[in-house]
Structure formats: structure tokens, C-alpha cells
Amino acid sequence: MAATRYLSEAVRTGDQRPPQLALRRASEHLGAARRWQTEPVRELVDRAMERFDARRTDADAWLAPRLHATVRMTRGEAADSRLWNFLAMIVAPDYVIWRHRAVDGDDARGTAQAARFRGAHYTQTFSRLWWAAELFRDGPDYRPVETACAVQDVLQNTMRMDVIDHRPTAQAILQVVDNRRKEGAARIGDQVNALSAAVNAAGSTLVFDVLAPDPSPDGDALRDWIDDAEDAPPAPWDVLPEGPDDGRVRRSSVEALVPLFDELLRDASLRDRSKRAKVPKARPSDGVSLVKSTDTF
């Protein structure tokens, strides 16, 4: 409520900083654990703005795995939108403006959408990057996250689907998309949207976890990785960090889905940019429905 109250047009254009004192009074202290310290996040966003000012969308693939490796937490903790509101409104509102403010018009200043400060997990500036890393990583390997973030439609549309919580499905989608990119296919974003819509529709009749089994991740390994944040060095800038070693996705499960997804994409008609493809209905902005029963709170 506090985030919504102070999202004035002046804040969304970047002409005014959100009222820090009022927002801090409305905030809740999470404790002294290192993983809740904001200085490492501030350093990351400063570095991202410095590195990618010429092509700001490229910042997503660089920042997502490093944000995930810095703010270490369970999915249950990450589902609390207040944490992301705090980062966007207090820690780095300038990054939200830098990354998402629209270009100025003839008669008006460009603004960043309110949902970039306070929105659904696939829309809010920092939440969407953390969840992209969580959903598309392969155990400790963040390389698939870079592939996911290289195509904005993956973040904007594919992440909305409930089936993306099935890890082999997420990896198979990325493999099909990456194969298309390597083949030099045109309109990759359109192909991502067509594939996402087709997979989401097929998911209502096909049981992907039967076609492609996915054992539950190792919860103890995740907890160890979170606890290690107390002594872990900062996320490296020039090489990928390592995520939690809680189990890789079975290659056999991914390989079982890739031919199916290839066929779904071939049968799907690529949309025209002027006619938006039907995408899964958005989740409520106050949380996410990705928490497993085995998650630790």
C-alpha cells in the first residue's frame, strides 16, 4: 500500500525520488543476516548501469544470475512482494527508471510503468530477474538464465505460465528457442510467444511431469547455499556465479520434451506484431504461485 501511494508521475519519470523517510517507516526490518544487506545489490545495479548504458536490455542477462546469487532465499521468501518493493522504491529507484522508462514524447516525459516498481513477479524490475534465474537455472548452472534473458518475450510471456515451474519444461523451451536462434530464424520473439502459448495449451491436456520426470530438488543443499551467504564473496562481474547445487535437470527428461515442443512450434502459427498472441492469464501482483510444498519458510 505504501509503494502504491507514493508512485506519483514525478517518481515514475525519475524527476523525483520516492519519499525515503515515509517508505522506511512503512518497512519491516528483516534482520542482520548478510543476505538481507542492500549494499551488494546497490553495487550490482551501479555496475549494470555502467556496463550496459548503450543497450539496456542486455543488463537483464548479466544482472539476473548475480542478483539471485546475492539475495539468497527460498521461493517462499521470494514470494513476498514487499522485498521487491523495497529494492525498487528505496534501494534502487534510479535503476528502475534507467531500465524501464519510456522515451520522451513530443508533449510529455516518458514514464516507467507502476508495475515496474510494484507488480507481478514477471513484471516488477527485480522480482522478474530473480525468478528468471530461479526458474531457468540448471542446478548451480546459470548459463540457461542468460539464454532466457536474451529474449525479452521469455521474461514477459513465458514466465507467466504455470507449467514453467516444471524444470524440464523450462529447459526444453530454452533449448528449442536456442536452436532457432542458432539457425538464424527471424522473429525469435514471435516464435517464443507462439511456443509459449502452444506449450501452455498442451499443458492442460498433457502431463509433462509424466512424460519428463523431475525429482524434487535437494532442499538441504539449497539451505546450505543460503546459509553460505554469510561467508560467500560478492558475485563475480566477469564470470557467472554458482547457484545452489540442489540437483540438475535430467537430460533424458529434457530430450523427451524437445521433439514435442518442436512439433508444437511447427504447428503454431507465428503471430503478427500487430496481433498479440493469447498468453496465459496474469497472476495477482501481490505474490506468486510457484511455492512448492517442500519449500522452507
C-alpha positions as CSV (number, residue, x, y, z in Angstrom):
1,M,0.0,0.0,0.0
2,A,2.8,2.4,0.8
3,A,4.6,1.6,-2.5
4,T,1.4,2.3,-4.4
5,R,0.6,5.5,-2.5
6,Y,4.0,7.1,-3.4
7,L,4.2,6.1,-7.1
8,S,3.5,9.5,-8.4
9,E,4.1,10.5,-12.0
10,A,7.1,12.5,-10.9
11,V,8.6,9.4,-9.4
12,R,7.8,7.3,-12.5
13,T,9.5,9.9,-14.7
14,G,12.6,10.0,-12.5
15,D,12.1,13.7,-11.7
16,Q,11.5,12.9,-8.1
17,R,12.9,10.3,-5.7
18,P,10.3,8.3,-3.7
19,P,10.0,9.7,-0.2
20,Q,12.6,7.7,1.7
21,L,11.6,8.5,5.2
22,A,7.9,7.6,4.8
23,L,8.7,4.4,3.0
24,R,11.3,3.3,5.6
25,R,8.7,3.9,8.3
26,A,6.4,1.5,6.4
27,S,9.1,-1.1,6.0
28,E,9.9,-4.1,8.2
29,H,13.4,-5.0,9.2
30,L,14.5,-8.5,8.1
31,G,17.5,-8.9,10.5
32,A,21.2,-8.6,10.3
33,A,21.9,-11.6,8.0
34,R,24.3,-10.8,5.2
35,R,21.8,-11.9,2.6
36,W,19.5,-9.1,3.5
37,Q,22.1,-6.4,3.2
38,T,21.3,-3.9,0.4
39,E,24.9,-2.7,-0.4
40,P,25.8,-5.7,-2.6
41,V,22.6,-5.1,-4.6
42,R,23.3,-1.4,-5.0
43,E,26.8,-2.3,-6.2
44,L,25.4,-4.7,-8.8
45,V,22.9,-2.2,-10.3
46,D,25.5,0.5,-10.4
47,R,27.8,-1.8,-12.4
48,A,24.9,-2.8,-14.7
49,M,24.1,0.8,-15.5
50,E,27.8,1.5,-16.2
51,R,28.2,-1.6,-18.4
52,F,25.0,-1.6,-20.4
53,D,24.0,2.0,-20.9
54,A,24.3,1.7,-24.7
55,R,22.0,-1.4,-24.7
56,R,20.0,-1.5,-21.6
57,T,18.0,-4.7,-22.3
58,D,21.3,-6.6,-22.2
59,A,21.6,-5.8,-18.5
60,D,18.9,-8.4,-17.7
61,A,21.1,-11.4,-18.6
62,W,24.0,-10.0,-16.6
63,L,22.1,-9.0,-13.5
64,A,19.6,-11.9,-13.1
65,P,22.1,-14.6,-12.1
66,R,24.1,-12.2,-9.9
67,L,21.0,-10.9,-8.2
68,H,19.9,-14.5,-7.5
69,A,23.3,-15.4,-6.1
70,T,23.4,-12.3,-3.9
71,V,19.9,-12.3,-2.5
72,R,19.8,-16.0,-1.4
73,M,16.4,-17.2,-0.3
74,T,13.7,-19.8,-0.7
75,R,10.9,-19.5,-3.1
76,G,8.6,-18.9,-0.2
77,E,10.6,-15.8,0.9
78,A,10.9,-14.6,-2.7
79,A,7.1,-14.7,-3.0
80,D,6.8,-11.7,-0.6
81,S,6.4,-8.7,-2.8
82,R,7.4,-6.3,-0.1
83,L,11.0,-7.3,-0.5
84,W,11.0,-6.3,-4.2
85,N,9.0,-3.1,-3.5
86,F,11.8,-2.1,-1.0
87,L,14.5,-2.6,-3.6
88,A,12.6,-0.7,-6.3
89,M,11.4,2.2,-4.1
90,I,14.2,2.6,-1.6
91,V,17.4,0.9,-2.7
92,A,17.5,1.5,-6.5
93,P,14.6,3.5,-7.9
94,D,17.1,5.1,-10.3
95,Y,17.7,1.6,-11.8
96,V,14.0,1.1,-12.4
97,I,13.9,4.4,-14.3
98,W,17.1,3.7,-16.2
99,R,15.9,0.3,-17.3
100,H,12.2,0.8,-17.9
101,R,11.4,4.5,-18.5
102,A,9.8,5.0,-21.9
103,V,11.3,7.5,-24.3
104,D,10.0,11.1,-24.0
105,G,7.2,12.1,-26.3
106,D,6.7,15.4,-28.0
107,D,4.4,16.7,-25.3
108,A,5.2,14.5,-22.2
109,R,8.1,12.9,-20.3
110,G,8.4,9.2,-20.7
111,T,7.5,7.2,-17.6
112,A,8.2,3.8,-16.1
113,Q,5.1,1.7,-15.6
114,A,4.0,1.5,-12.0
115,A,4.2,-2.3,-12.3
116,R,8.0,-2.0,-12.7
117,F,8.1,-0.7,-9.1
118,R,5.3,-2.8,-7.6
119,G,3.9,-5.5,-9.8
120,A,3.6,-9.2,-10.6
121,H,6.7,-11.4,-10.3
122,Y,7.2,-11.4,-14.1
123,T,6.9,-7.6,-14.4
124,Q,8.5,-6.0,-11.3
125,T,12.0,-4.9,-12.2
126,F,13.9,-7.0,-9.6
127,S,11.5,-9.8,-9.0
128,R,11.3,-10.8,-12.6
129,L,15.1,-11.2,-12.8
130,W,15.4,-13.2,-9.5
131,W,12.5,-15.5,-10.7
132,A,14.0,-15.9,-14.2
133,A,17.2,-17.1,-12.5
134,E,15.3,-19.4,-10.2
135,L,13.1,-20.9,-12.9
136,F,15.6,-21.3,-15.7
137,R,18.8,-22.2,-13.8
138,D,20.0,-25.8,-14.1
139,G,21.0,-26.5,-10.5
140,P,24.1,-24.4,-9.9
141,D,24.5,-23.6,-13.7
142,Y,23.2,-20.1,-14.6
143,R,24.0,-20.4,-18.3
144,P,20.4,-21.2,-19.3
145,V,19.4,-18.0,-17.5
146,E,21.4,-15.9,-19.9
147,T,19.6,-17.6,-22.8
148,A,16.2,-16.9,-21.2
149,C,17.0,-13.2,-20.6
150,A,18.4,-12.7,-24.1
151,V,14.8,-12.8,-25.5
152,Q,12.6,-10.3,-23.7
153,D,9.4,-12.3,-24.6
154,V,10.6,-15.2,-22.4
155,L,10.5,-12.8,-19.4
156,Q,7.3,-11.1,-20.5
157,N,5.2,-14.1,-21.5
158,T,6.8,-17.4,-20.9
159,M,7.3,-16.7,-17.2
160,R,3.6,-16.3,-16.8
161,M,2.9,-19.9,-17.4
162,D,2.2,-22.3,-14.5
163,V,3.9,-25.1,-16.4
164,I,7.2,-23.3,-16.3
165,D,7.6,-24.4,-12.7
166,H,8.4,-27.9,-14.2
167,R,12.1,-27.7,-14.7
168,P,12.4,-30.0,-17.8
169,T,9.7,-27.9,-19.5
170,A,11.6,-24.7,-18.8
171,Q,14.9,-26.2,-20.1
172,A,13.2,-27.7,-23.2
173,I,11.6,-24.4,-24.1
174,L,15.0,-22.7,-23.9
175,Q,16.7,-25.4,-26.0
176,V,14.1,-25.1,-28.7
177,V,14.5,-21.3,-28.7
178,D,18.3,-21.5,-28.7
179,N,18.2,-23.9,-31.6
180,R,16.1,-21.4,-33.6
181,R,18.5,-18.6,-32.8
182,K,21.5,-20.7,-33.9
183,E,19.6,-21.5,-37.1
184,G,19.3,-17.8,-37.8
185,A,15.5,-17.8,-37.6
186,A,13.7,-14.5,-37.9
187,R,11.3,-13.0,-35.4
188,I,12.6,-15.0,-32.4
189,G,10.3,-13.1,-30.1
190,D,7.3,-14.2,-32.1
191,Q,8.4,-17.8,-32.1
192,V,8.8,-17.6,-28.3
193,N,5.3,-16.3,-27.9
194,A,3.9,-19.0,-30.3
195,L,5.8,-21.7,-28.5
196,S,4.7,-20.5,-25.0
197,A,1.1,-20.3,-26.0
198,A,1.2,-23.8,-27.6
199,V,3.0,-25.4,-24.6
200,N,0.6,-23.7,-22.1
201,A,-2.4,-25.1,-24.1
202,A,-0.8,-28.5,-24.4
203,G,-0.1,-28.5,-20.6
204,S,-3.8,-28.5,-20.0
205,T,-4.2,-31.9,-21.7
206,L,-0.7,-33.5,-21.4
207,V,1.0,-34.2,-18.1
208,F,4.6,-33.0,-18.6
209,D,5.8,-34.5,-15.3
210,V,4.8,-37.9,-16.5
211,L,6.5,-37.5,-19.9
212,A,9.5,-35.9,-18.3
213,P,10.0,-36.9,-14.6
214,D,11.7,-34.3,-12.4
215,P,12.8,-35.4,-8.9
216,S,12.4,-32.8,-6.2
217,P,15.4,-30.5,-5.8
218,D,17.6,-31.2,-2.7
219,G,16.2,-28.9,-0.1
220,D,19.2,-29.4,2.2
221,A,21.6,-28.3,-0.5
222,L,19.5,-25.2,-1.1
223,R,19.5,-24.4,2.7
224,D,23.3,-24.9,2.8
225,W,23.8,-22.5,-0.1
226,I,21.6,-19.9,1.6
227,D,23.5,-20.3,4.9
228,D,26.8,-19.9,3.0
229,A,25.8,-16.4,2.1
230,E,27.3,-15.3,5.4
231,D,30.8,-16.0,4.2
232,A,30.4,-16.0,0.4
233,P,32.4,-13.5,-1.7
234,P,30.5,-11.0,-3.8
235,A,29.1,-12.2,-7.1
236,P,31.8,-12.0,-9.8
237,W,31.3,-9.5,-12.5
238,D,33.1,-11.2,-15.4
239,V,32.2,-14.9,-14.9
240,L,28.9,-16.4,-13.8
241,P,28.4,-17.2,-10.1
242,E,27.4,-20.6,-8.9
243,G,23.9,-21.3,-7.8
244,P,22.7,-23.9,-5.3
245,D,23.8,-27.4,-6.1
246,D,20.4,-28.8,-5.4
247,G,20.2,-31.1,-8.4
248,R,20.4,-30.7,-12.2
249,V,17.6,-31.3,-14.6
250,R,17.6,-34.8,-16.1
251,R,18.8,-34.6,-19.7
252,S,16.6,-37.5,-20.6
253,S,13.5,-35.6,-19.4
254,V,14.5,-32.5,-21.5
255,E,15.2,-34.7,-24.5
256,A,11.8,-36.3,-24.2
257,L,10.1,-32.9,-24.5
258,V,12.2,-31.1,-27.1
259,P,10.7,-33.1,-30.1
260,L,7.2,-32.5,-28.8
261,F,7.9,-28.7,-28.4
262,D,9.4,-28.6,-31.9
263,E,6.3,-30.1,-33.2
264,L,4.1,-27.7,-31.3
265,L,6.0,-24.8,-32.6
266,R,5.8,-26.0,-36.2
267,D,2.0,-26.4,-35.9
268,A,1.6,-23.0,-34.2
269,S,1.1,-20.0,-36.5
270,L,3.5,-17.2,-35.8
271,R,1.7,-14.2,-34.7
272,D,1.9,-10.8,-36.3
273,R,3.3,-8.0,-34.2
274,S,0.1,-6.2,-34.7
275,K,-2.0,-9.1,-33.3
276,R,-0.8,-10.1,-29.9
277,A,-0.9,-13.8,-29.2
278,K,-3.0,-15.1,-26.4
279,V,-0.8,-15.6,-23.4
280,P,-1.6,-17.1,-20.0
281,K,-3.7,-15.0,-17.6
282,A,-1.5,-13.0,-15.3
283,R,-1.2,-13.9,-11.6
284,P,-2.2,-11.4,-8.9
285,S,0.5,-8.9,-8.3
286,D,0.8,-9.5,-4.6
287,G,2.5,-12.9,-4.9
288,V,3.3,-15.9,-6.9
289,S,2.1,-19.4,-7.1
290,L,5.4,-21.1,-7.5
291,V,6.0,-22.2,-4.0
292,K,6.4,-26.0,-3.6
293,S,5.2,-27.9,-0.6
294,T,8.8,-28.8,0.2
295,D,9.9,-25.1,0.4
296,T,11.3,-23.8,3.6
297,F,9.9,-20.6,5.0
